[in-house]
Every structure is written in C-alpha cells, then in structure tokens.
Amino acid sequence: MQTSQSFDNLDSFSNSDNFSDDYPILDVDQWNLEIDNFAEEDLSPKKQTSRAMTSFNIMKTIIGGGIFATPSAFEKCGFVFGLFLVFGLGGIFYWSILTLTKASIKSEKKTLQSLTKFCFGERGEVLLNFTLFLIAWGAMASYTVIIGDVLPDILSHAIGTEVNHPKNNVFVNAIISRRGQVILTSFFILFPVSMAKTLAPLAKYSGFALSAIFFISLSVLFVGPTLEGGPNPGSAVLLTVIIGLAYLTFRENSQSNILNSFPVDNTIISFCRFLFAFDMFFTYPLELFIARDTIQQALFRTPNISKENHLIFTILILLSTIIVGCSTCQLGMILELSGGVTASVIAFILPSACWLKVNSIIGIKLGIKERIAHLSLITFGFAVMILTFLMTIYEGFNENNPKKQ
C-alpha cells in the first residue's frame, strides 16, 4: 500500500549516513532562535491576521446576502416545509462536511483542490475550479443586484424625490437610478477594496458587517409586525423567528430581498438598507478573492499572481458583475442558479464522491449501508442541481409568473 511504502522510505531516509550532515540536530537554544526568527519573518502583522479576524471573514462569507432572500424561499415552499428544509438540509450538509474532512485526512491532502485531483485527476480539479468560480461569481452578481436594489431607495428617501420624477434633471436621475448606483459604487468602492491581495485588511470590516446583519435582522423582527397584517411572534430560535416572521408578515408579497417589501419612507428600514449596502461592499471582495484565485490556479498552476494578472482579472470579473447588476433585478433567479446548481456540487456531490474514491484507491471496502448512504447523497445532489436549474429557467421565461425583485 502507498502509506506503508511512505513509512518505509521515511525509515530508510532517517537511518542514512548523510541525514545528520544534511539536517543537523539543533539544541534547545538554537531551536528557540529558529522559532523566534520564523515568527518575526513569516507571522508579522503585515502578512497575517488574528484568529478572530479570520473567523469574521469566514462567517461573513457564509452569512451573505442570501439570508435576506430566505423569506422568499419560505413563500415558495410553504412555512412548515421551509422549516423542514432549513434544519434537514443543515443536517445533511453537516454530515457531508464531516465526510469531506475524513476523506481529506485519509488521503493526507490539505486542500479541496489537491483532494479532488488525488481522486479524479486533473479533469476533476479543473471542474472543481470552474464550480468554485461560478459559486463566487454568482454571489458577486447577486451583491451588485442588491446594491442596485437598496441604494436608489436610500437616496430617494434622503433627497425627497423619486427616480425619473418629472422635476428631476437628467443628472439627478442618472445618479439615483439603479444602473447609476451600480456603476458608481462598483468603480469607486468595489474596485479599490477588491484590489487587496490578502483578506487580512478586510477582517475588521467583516466584523462590523456581521453586526450590521444582526441589527437588520432585529429591525425586521420588530418593524415587520407593526405593518398592517403583521403577526405576533412566539418564542423560538431567534433566526428562525426572524425568517418566519418576515415571511408571515408579507406572505405572497415576500420579495427576494426582504427589505424591498418595506415602504421606502421608513427611516429605520432606510438605515438598514444603508447597512446592507455597506455589508455588500465588503462581502464582495471576499468572493472576488476566491474567483480570482481559481482563475490563477486554472491558468497558471501557481498561487502566486503577478501584479498585471491581479489587475486584469479583478477588472474583468468586476465588469462582468456590473453587467448583471445593470441588466436585471431578479435576485432570486441569480441566487437559485448560483446556489442551487453550483453549490450542490460542493455541498452534496463532491464529499461523498471523494469519500468513495479515496477508500477505493487505498483498498478499503466500505459496507453496503455506507455505500448506499453516500450514493444516495450524490443522487440527491444531482437531483437538486437539475431540478433547480429547470425550475429557475421555467420561472424566468414563464410570462404568467410574476417577476419579483
């Protein structure tokens, strides 16, 4: 087996006569000096960030704009079945992540790319990079749509006028319009923050953005019931209450961006829209970092990117999302395509496929129940991917389907 051969090579290497010459044994003081030098050179504050700041970036990537589209999902599938999906899919995803972790440990691979290449070769790695790019790009496209949703309402409320009002001049209409806000914020805010080569500078903003999401959720919780027809919420898990209350407040009028369901002249919600836009400004570069890295890995097979490629990739990705943000306000369709189609590969298909392949490579025969469980998860992932794609396309082209923002 490959593992035993590796240990045999390690034993023969450590017993060789040249081992002590090539790798001299250091005493305690020398080791302490080496550790101090390593800490000063490689773990300096300029290159690294704290564990807490890294956690903020991770949580901000997970808790993106999709949380405010959840009430629309409840509107489509029903409240009870929606709760079942939240907890049921959460449990399935937790199990798939554990499966992916076990496959990584058993194959001794530290990255998802290396694990996929170990299992399925270079074609599998290329497919993975393409999938990761589509997930990140879909998220960025949805963020530009959200920015185009919230900023015009904020400006209209602030200056006391509406877009395309007869009394407005051409310049004012262009500035406060959806397309104008997408273009201006993309070039003057998204582009500068996306030029960062590491995620460390964005960590503190991710922490603030998480606080903003919490404030927005509480605002929906308390402002929603004050509207006509709003229910009186009972006791439950806080996030589930917020999501369920947002749906029960608007029901069939729930929109893909729940903040669009509130009146434009509500001061608290207008402030929430501003926080939401700020949140998107500093979540966008986190996803662009992933998209840019996957392109670099696919084209040049190296994590080191030149300044020229860094600039070119950033501009091209930014322009592509600007086009989407200016062309459509269908946030739900973008989230369904990017999430339901591409994320199914990462969340359901890939973990079980890698686990089955890793055990096959190293010669371990799994039990029939375990094989059936993982094959069922793979089948489930393909079913979700295909059905989501077909239903999204059908709804997008169905003239009788009311288009919601």
C-alpha positions as CSV (number, residue, x, y, z in Angstrom):
1,M,0.0,0.0,0.0
2,Q,1.1,3.6,-0.6
3,T,1.0,4.5,3.1
4,S,3.3,1.7,4.2
5,Q,5.7,2.4,1.4
6,S,5.9,6.0,2.5
7,F,6.8,5.0,6.0
8,D,9.4,2.5,4.7
9,N,11.0,5.3,2.7
10,L,11.0,7.5,5.8
11,D,12.7,4.9,7.9
12,S,15.4,4.4,5.3
13,F,15.9,8.1,4.9
14,S,16.3,8.7,8.7
15,N,18.8,5.8,9.0
16,S,21.0,7.1,6.2
17,D,24.5,8.2,7.0
18,N,24.0,11.6,5.4
19,F,20.9,12.5,7.4
20,S,22.8,14.2,10.3
21,D,25.0,16.1,7.8
22,D,22.2,17.4,5.7
23,Y,19.8,18.1,8.7
24,P,21.9,18.9,11.8
25,I,20.4,18.3,15.2
26,L,19.8,21.6,17.0
27,D,19.9,22.1,20.7
28,V,17.2,23.8,22.7
29,D,18.6,27.3,22.4
30,Q,19.1,27.0,18.7
31,W,15.5,25.8,18.2
32,N,14.2,28.8,20.2
33,L,16.2,31.1,18.0
34,E,14.8,29.5,14.8
35,I,11.3,29.8,16.2
36,D,11.8,33.5,17.0
37,N,13.2,34.2,13.6
38,F,10.3,32.4,11.9
39,A,7.7,34.3,14.0
40,E,9.3,37.7,13.1
41,E,9.6,37.0,9.4
42,D,6.5,35.0,8.5
43,L,4.0,35.9,11.2
44,S,4.4,39.6,11.2
45,P,1.2,41.7,11.4
46,K,1.6,42.9,7.9
47,K,1.2,39.3,6.5
48,Q,-1.1,37.6,9.0
49,T,-4.3,38.4,10.9
50,S,-5.6,37.1,14.2
51,R,-7.8,34.1,14.6
52,A,-10.8,36.2,15.5
53,M,-10.4,38.4,12.4
54,T,-10.0,35.3,10.2
55,S,-13.2,34.0,11.8
56,F,-15.0,37.2,10.9
57,N,-14.0,36.7,7.2
58,I,-15.2,33.1,7.2
59,M,-18.6,33.9,8.9
60,K,-19.1,36.9,6.6
61,T,-18.6,34.7,3.6
62,I,-21.1,32.2,4.9
63,I,-23.7,34.7,6.1
64,G,-24.0,36.7,2.9
65,G,-26.9,38.4,1.2
66,G,-28.8,35.1,0.9
67,I,-30.1,35.3,4.5
68,F,-32.4,38.1,3.4
69,A,-33.7,36.0,0.5
70,T,-34.8,33.2,2.8
71,P,-38.3,34.6,3.4
72,S,-38.9,34.5,-0.3
73,A,-37.9,30.8,-0.2
74,F,-40.5,30.2,2.6
75,E,-43.1,31.9,0.3
76,K,-42.3,29.5,-2.5
77,C,-42.3,26.2,-0.5
78,G,-44.5,27.0,2.5
79,F,-43.7,27.7,6.1
80,V,-43.7,24.2,7.6
81,F,-41.8,22.6,4.7
82,G,-39.4,25.6,4.8
83,L,-38.6,24.9,8.4
84,F,-38.0,21.3,7.5
85,L,-35.6,22.3,4.7
86,V,-33.7,24.7,7.0
87,F,-33.0,22.0,9.6
88,G,-33.0,19.0,7.3
89,L,-30.5,20.4,4.7
90,G,-28.4,21.8,7.6
91,G,-28.1,18.3,9.0
92,I,-27.3,16.8,5.6
93,F,-24.7,19.5,4.9
94,Y,-23.1,18.9,8.3
95,W,-22.7,15.2,7.5
96,S,-21.3,15.9,4.1
97,I,-18.7,18.3,5.6
98,L,-17.6,15.6,8.1
99,T,-17.3,13.2,5.2
100,L,-15.1,15.6,3.2
101,T,-12.9,16.1,6.3
102,K,-12.5,12.3,6.8
103,A,-11.6,11.9,3.1
104,S,-9.0,14.7,3.4
105,I,-7.4,13.1,6.5
106,K,-7.4,9.6,5.0
107,S,-5.8,10.8,1.7
108,E,-3.4,13.1,3.6
109,K,-4.5,16.1,1.4
110,K,-4.8,19.5,3.0
111,T,-6.8,21.4,0.3
112,L,-10.0,20.7,-1.6
113,Q,-8.2,21.1,-4.9
114,S,-5.5,18.6,-4.0
115,L,-8.1,16.1,-2.7
116,T,-10.1,16.4,-5.9
117,K,-7.0,15.9,-8.0
118,F,-6.0,12.9,-5.9
119,C,-9.4,11.3,-6.5
120,F,-10.3,12.3,-10.1
121,G,-7.1,13.6,-11.7
122,E,-6.6,17.0,-13.4
123,R,-10.0,16.9,-15.1
124,G,-11.6,16.8,-11.7
125,E,-9.5,19.6,-10.4
126,V,-10.5,21.7,-13.5
127,L,-14.2,21.0,-12.9
128,L,-13.8,21.9,-9.2
129,N,-12.1,25.3,-10.0
130,F,-14.8,26.0,-12.5
131,T,-17.5,25.3,-9.9
132,L,-15.8,27.4,-7.3
133,F,-15.6,30.2,-9.7
134,L,-19.3,30.0,-10.6
135,I,-20.3,30.0,-6.9
136,A,-18.1,33.0,-6.1
137,W,-19.2,34.8,-9.3
138,G,-22.9,34.2,-8.7
139,A,-22.6,35.6,-5.2
140,M,-20.8,38.7,-6.5
141,A,-23.5,39.2,-9.2
142,S,-26.2,38.9,-6.5
143,Y,-24.4,41.6,-4.5
144,T,-24.4,44.0,-7.3
145,V,-28.2,43.4,-7.8
146,I,-28.7,44.0,-4.0
147,I,-26.7,47.3,-4.3
148,G,-28.9,48.3,-7.2
149,D,-32.0,47.5,-5.1
150,V,-31.2,49.4,-1.9
151,L,-29.1,52.5,-2.8
152,P,-31.7,54.2,-5.0
153,D,-34.3,53.9,-2.3
154,I,-31.8,55.4,0.2
155,L,-31.0,58.3,-2.0
156,S,-34.7,58.9,-2.9
157,H,-35.6,59.0,0.8
158,A,-32.7,61.2,1.6
159,I,-33.2,63.9,-1.0
160,G,-37.0,63.6,-1.0
161,T,-37.6,62.7,-4.6
162,E,-38.1,59.6,-6.8
163,V,-36.2,58.2,-9.7
164,N,-37.4,59.6,-13.0
165,H,-39.6,62.2,-11.3
166,P,-40.6,64.9,-13.8
167,K,-39.0,67.7,-11.7
168,N,-35.6,65.9,-11.7
169,N,-32.9,66.8,-14.2
170,V,-31.1,64.2,-16.3
171,F,-28.1,64.3,-14.0
172,V,-30.1,63.6,-10.8
173,N,-32.0,60.8,-12.4
174,A,-28.7,59.2,-13.7
175,I,-27.1,59.4,-10.2
176,I,-30.0,58.0,-8.2
177,S,-31.0,55.4,-10.8
178,R,-30.3,51.7,-10.3
179,R,-27.7,51.5,-13.1
180,G,-26.0,54.7,-12.0
181,Q,-25.6,53.4,-8.4
182,V,-24.3,50.0,-9.6
183,I,-21.7,51.6,-11.9
184,L,-20.6,54.3,-9.5
185,T,-20.2,52.1,-6.4
186,S,-18.5,49.4,-8.5
187,F,-15.7,51.6,-9.7
188,F,-15.3,53.9,-6.7
189,I,-15.9,51.4,-3.8
190,L,-15.9,47.7,-5.0
191,F,-12.8,48.1,-7.3
192,P,-10.5,49.6,-4.7
193,V,-11.4,47.2,-1.9
194,S,-11.2,44.2,-4.3
195,M,-7.6,45.1,-5.2
196,A,-6.3,43.8,-1.8
197,K,-4.1,40.7,-2.3
198,T,-4.9,39.2,1.1
199,L,-8.0,39.0,3.2
200,A,-6.4,40.5,6.3
201,P,-7.3,44.2,5.6
202,L,-11.0,43.2,5.2
203,A,-11.3,41.3,8.5
204,K,-12.3,44.3,10.6
205,Y,-14.9,45.3,8.1
206,S,-16.3,41.7,8.2
207,G,-16.8,42.0,11.9
208,F,-18.7,45.3,11.5
209,A,-20.8,43.7,8.7
210,L,-21.8,40.8,10.9
211,S,-23.0,43.3,13.5
212,A,-24.9,45.1,10.7
213,I,-26.7,41.9,9.7
214,F,-27.7,41.3,13.3
215,F,-29.1,44.8,13.5
216,I,-31.0,44.4,10.3
217,S,-32.5,41.1,11.4
218,L,-33.7,42.7,14.7
219,S,-35.2,45.6,12.7
220,V,-37.1,43.2,10.5
221,L,-38.2,41.4,13.7
222,F,-39.6,44.5,15.4
223,V,-40.7,46.7,12.4
224,G,-42.4,43.9,10.5
225,P,-45.2,43.2,13.0
226,T,-46.0,47.0,13.1
227,L,-47.2,46.8,9.5
228,E,-50.8,46.0,8.6
229,G,-51.4,42.3,9.0
230,G,-48.3,41.6,10.9
231,P,-48.4,38.6,13.3
232,N,-47.5,38.5,17.0
233,P,-44.3,36.3,17.1
234,G,-44.0,33.5,19.7
235,S,-40.8,32.1,21.3
236,A,-38.5,30.1,19.0
237,V,-34.9,30.1,17.8
238,L,-34.1,33.7,17.1
239,L,-33.0,33.4,13.5
240,T,-35.9,31.1,12.6
241,V,-38.3,33.6,14.2
242,I,-36.9,36.4,12.1
243,I,-37.1,34.4,8.9
244,G,-40.5,33.1,9.7
245,L,-41.8,36.4,10.8
246,A,-40.5,38.1,7.7
247,Y,-42.4,35.6,5.6
248,L,-45.6,35.7,7.7
249,T,-45.6,39.5,7.6
250,F,-45.7,39.7,3.8
251,R,-46.6,36.1,2.8
252,E,-47.3,36.1,-1.0
253,N,-45.8,39.6,-1.2
254,S,-42.4,38.4,0.0
255,Q,-39.7,39.5,-2.3
256,S,-36.2,38.1,-3.0
257,N,-34.7,41.0,-1.0
258,I,-36.9,41.2,2.1
259,L,-36.0,44.9,2.6
260,N,-37.8,45.6,-0.7
261,S,-41.1,44.5,1.0
262,F,-40.9,47.5,3.4
263,P,-42.0,51.1,2.5
264,V,-39.3,53.4,1.0
265,D,-40.0,56.2,3.5
266,N,-39.5,54.0,6.7
267,T,-36.5,55.6,8.4
268,I,-35.3,52.5,10.3
269,I,-35.5,50.4,7.2
270,S,-33.7,53.0,5.2
271,F,-30.9,52.9,7.7
272,C,-31.0,49.1,7.4
273,R,-30.7,49.4,3.6
274,F,-27.6,51.5,4.1
275,L,-26.1,48.9,6.4
276,F,-27.0,46.2,3.9
277,A,-25.2,48.1,1.1
278,F,-22.2,48.6,3.3
279,D,-22.3,44.8,4.1
280,M,-22.2,44.0,0.4
281,F,-19.3,46.4,-0.3
282,F,-17.1,44.3,2.0
283,T,-18.5,40.9,1.2
284,Y,-18.0,41.3,-2.5
285,P,-14.1,41.3,-2.3
286,L,-14.2,38.1,-0.2
287,E,-15.9,36.3,-3.1
288,L,-13.8,38.0,-5.7
289,F,-10.7,36.8,-3.9
290,I,-11.9,33.2,-4.5
291,A,-12.9,33.8,-8.1
292,R,-9.6,35.4,-8.9
293,D,-7.6,32.6,-7.2
294,T,-9.4,29.9,-9.1
295,I,-8.6,31.5,-12.4
296,Q,-5.0,31.9,-11.4
297,Q,-4.8,28.2,-10.3
298,A,-6.5,27.0,-13.5
299,L,-4.5,29.0,-16.0
300,F,-1.0,29.2,-14.3
301,R,-1.0,26.3,-11.8
302,T,0.6,28.6,-9.2
303,P,-0.9,30.5,-6.2
304,N,1.5,33.4,-6.9
305,I,-0.2,36.0,-9.1
306,S,1.6,38.9,-10.9
307,K,0.6,42.5,-10.5
308,E,-0.6,42.6,-14.1
309,N,-2.8,39.5,-13.9
310,H,-4.1,40.6,-10.5
311,L,-5.3,43.9,-12.1
312,I,-6.6,42.3,-15.3
313,F,-8.6,39.5,-13.5
314,T,-10.0,42.0,-11.0
315,I,-11.3,44.3,-13.7
316,L,-12.7,41.6,-15.9
317,I,-14.6,39.9,-13.0
318,L,-15.9,43.3,-11.8
319,L,-17.1,44.3,-15.3
320,S,-19.0,41.0,-15.7
321,T,-20.9,41.5,-12.4
322,I,-21.6,45.2,-13.3
323,I,-23.3,44.0,-16.5
324,V,-25.5,41.6,-14.5
325,G,-26.3,44.3,-11.9
326,C,-27.4,46.7,-14.6
327,S,-29.3,44.2,-16.6
328,T,-31.6,42.5,-14.1
329,C,-33.2,43.0,-10.7
330,Q,-34.1,39.2,-10.4
331,L,-32.1,38.5,-7.3
332,G,-34.0,35.3,-6.7
333,M,-33.1,33.8,-10.0
334,I,-29.4,34.6,-9.6
335,L,-29.3,33.1,-6.1
336,E,-31.2,30.0,-7.2
337,L,-28.8,29.4,-10.2
338,S,-25.6,30.0,-8.3
339,G,-26.7,28.4,-5.1
340,G,-28.9,25.5,-6.2
341,V,-26.9,24.5,-9.2
342,T,-23.2,25.0,-8.4
343,A,-23.3,24.7,-4.6
344,S,-25.0,21.3,-4.9
345,V,-21.7,20.0,-6.3
346,I,-19.6,21.3,-3.3
347,A,-22.2,20.5,-0.6
348,F,-23.6,17.1,-1.7
349,I,-21.9,15.5,-4.7
350,L,-18.2,16.1,-4.1
351,P,-17.9,15.0,-0.4
352,S,-19.4,11.6,-0.9
353,A,-17.8,11.1,-4.3
354,C,-14.3,11.8,-2.8
355,W,-15.0,9.5,0.2
356,L,-15.9,6.6,-2.1
357,K,-13.0,7.2,-4.4
358,V,-10.4,7.6,-1.6
359,N,-11.4,4.3,0.0
360,S,-11.3,2.6,-3.4
361,I,-7.8,4.0,-4.1
362,I,-6.3,2.8,-0.8
363,G,-8.1,-0.5,-1.0
364,I,-10.7,-0.2,1.8
365,K,-14.0,-1.9,1.1
366,L,-17.0,0.0,2.6
367,G,-20.1,-1.6,4.0
368,I,-23.2,-1.8,1.9
369,K,-25.1,0.6,4.1
370,E,-22.4,3.2,3.9
371,R,-22.1,2.9,0.2
372,I,-25.9,3.3,-0.2
373,A,-25.9,6.3,2.0
374,H,-23.2,8.1,0.0
375,L,-24.6,7.1,-3.3
376,S,-28.0,8.5,-2.2
377,L,-26.4,11.8,-1.2
378,I,-24.8,12.0,-4.7
379,T,-28.1,11.2,-6.3
380,F,-29.8,13.8,-4.1
381,G,-27.2,16.4,-5.2
382,F,-27.7,15.8,-8.9
383,A,-31.5,15.9,-8.4
384,V,-31.3,19.3,-6.6
385,M,-29.0,20.7,-9.3
386,I,-31.1,19.6,-12.2
387,L,-34.5,20.5,-10.7
388,T,-33.3,23.9,-9.5
389,F,-31.9,24.7,-13.0
390,L,-35.0,23.6,-14.8
391,M,-37.4,25.3,-12.4
392,T,-35.4,28.6,-12.4
393,I,-35.3,28.7,-16.2
394,Y,-39.1,27.9,-16.4
395,E,-40.0,30.7,-14.0
396,G,-37.7,33.1,-15.7
397,F,-39.4,32.6,-19.1
398,N,-42.9,31.9,-17.9
399,E,-45.0,35.0,-18.8
400,N,-47.6,34.1,-16.3
401,N,-45.1,34.1,-13.4
402,P,-45.0,37.5,-11.6
403,K,-41.4,38.8,-11.6
404,K,-40.3,39.8,-8.2
405,Q,-37.3,41.8,-7.2
